[in-house]
Amino acid sequence: GRRRRRARARARMRDDVEAVARATPRARAFAAGAPWANIDVSALKDMLESASDDDTMFVDVRERDEWDAARLPRFELKPLSAAGEWLETLPRDKKLVVVCKGGVRSEKACAALAQCGYDDLVNVEGGIMTYAQAYGLPAP
């Protein structure tokens, strides 16, 4: 009767919520043992100063207007909104260091890159905002 229908509806809703939770990049990374590394902005600063262009590519997944307002040196603009155009074109023999404004889009980009088979991925937690608070930003 009515109780059984309600119980089934609650079970379906719970299953749907769990499916959505599993689908988020953070949840997938946690469940899969994180297919990318997460670093803080001090580690990024060290990498910007010491990493070779031969083995590291720095990718900024913010939008053009954000990029025009402020950017970090050595980063290339690859907007997440246009990922379909560049996702398979990045070098597979380099470490890809991914940044955005606050760390959410870069994490989504890392998840998408991991699904495409890239395996040397680094997400910058806190993004360019945290970097700017800690070290300031050069003028674009």
C-alpha positions in Angstrom: 0.0 0.0 0.0 0.9 3.6 0.6 3.7 2.8 3.2 5.4 0.5 0.7 5.3 3.1 -2.1 6.7 5.8 0.3 9.5 3.4 1.4 10.4 2.7 -2.2 10.4 6.4 -3.0 12.7 7.2 -0.1 15.0 4.4 -1.2 15.1 5.7 -4.8 15.8 9.3 -3.5 18.6 8.0 -1.2 20.1 6.1 -4.2 19.9 9.2 -6.4 21.7 11.3 -3.7 24.4 8.7 -3.3 24.9 8.6 -7.1 25.3 12.3 -7.3 27.8 12.3 -4.4 29.8 9.6 -6.2 29.8 11.6 -9.4 31.5 14.7 -7.9 35.2 14.9 -8.7 36.2 15.0 -5.0 34.1 11.9 -4.3 35.5 10.1 -7.3 39.0 11.0 -6.3 38.5 9.9 -2.8 36.9 6.6 -3.9 39.6 6.0 -6.6 42.6 6.9 -4.4 42.9 10.4 -6.1 44.2 10.1 -9.6 45.9 13.4 -9.1 48.0 15.1 -6.5 46.7 18.1 -4.5 49.3 20.8 -3.6 49.0 24.1 -1.7 50.1 27.4 -3.0 53.6 27.3 -1.4 54.3 24.1 -3.3 53.1 25.8 -6.4 55.4 28.8 -5.8 58.3 26.4 -5.5 57.3 24.6 -8.8 56.9 27.9 -10.7 60.5 28.8 -9.6 62.1 25.4 -10.2 60.1 23.2 -12.7 61.4 22.8 -16.2 59.2 23.6 -19.2 60.5 20.3 -20.7 58.6 18.2 -18.1 55.9 20.5 -16.7 53.0 22.4 -18.2 51.0 24.9 -16.1 47.3 25.1 -17.1 44.8 27.8 -16.0 41.2 26.7 -16.5 39.5 30.0 -15.7 37.6 32.0 -18.3 39.2 34.7 -20.6 37.9 37.6 -18.6 39.4 36.2 -15.3 42.7 35.6 -17.1 42.8 39.1 -18.5 42.3 40.5 -15.0 45.0 38.5 -13.3 47.2 35.6 -14.1 50.2 33.7 -12.8 53.4 33.5 -14.9 54.1 30.3 -16.9 50.4 29.3 -17.0 48.5 28.8 -20.3 44.8 29.6 -20.5 42.6 26.6 -21.2 39.1 27.5 -20.1 37.2 24.6 -18.6 34.1 25.8 -20.5 36.0 24.9 -23.7 37.5 21.7 -22.4 36.2 19.7 -25.4 38.5 21.7 -27.6 41.7 21.1 -25.7 41.2 18.1 -23.4 42.9 15.6 -25.6 45.6 18.0 -27.0 47.8 18.5 -23.9 51.1 16.7 -23.8 51.0 13.3 -22.1 54.7 13.3 -21.3 54.5 16.3 -19.0 53.3 16.9 -15.5 50.1 19.0 -15.8 49.7 21.6 -13.0 46.1 22.9 -13.0 44.8 26.1 -11.4 41.6 28.1 -11.3 40.1 30.8 -9.1 39.5 28.7 -6.0 40.3 25.1 -6.7 36.9 23.7 -7.8 37.2 24.0 -11.6 40.8 22.8 -11.5 39.6 19.7 -9.6 37.0 19.1 -12.3 39.6 19.6 -15.0 41.9 17.0 -13.2 39.0 14.6 -13.1 38.3 15.0 -16.8 42.0 14.7 -17.7 42.3 11.6 -15.6 39.3 10.1 -17.4 41.1 10.8 -20.7 44.2 8.8 -19.5 46.4 11.6 -18.2 48.3 10.3 -15.2 50.7 13.0 -14.0 48.2 15.6 -12.7 48.5 18.2 -10.0 45.6 20.3 -8.6 46.3 23.6 -6.9 44.1 23.8 -3.8 42.7 27.2 -3.1 43.6 28.4 -6.6 44.8 31.8 -7.7 42.9 33.6 -5.0 44.8 31.8 -2.2 48.1 32.4 -4.2 47.3 36.1 -4.5 46.6 36.4 -0.7 49.9 34.7 0.1 52.2 36.1 -2.5 50.4 38.8 -4.5 50.1 38.7 -8.3 52.2 40.2 -11.0 50.3 42.7 -13.3 48.9 40.9 -16.4 
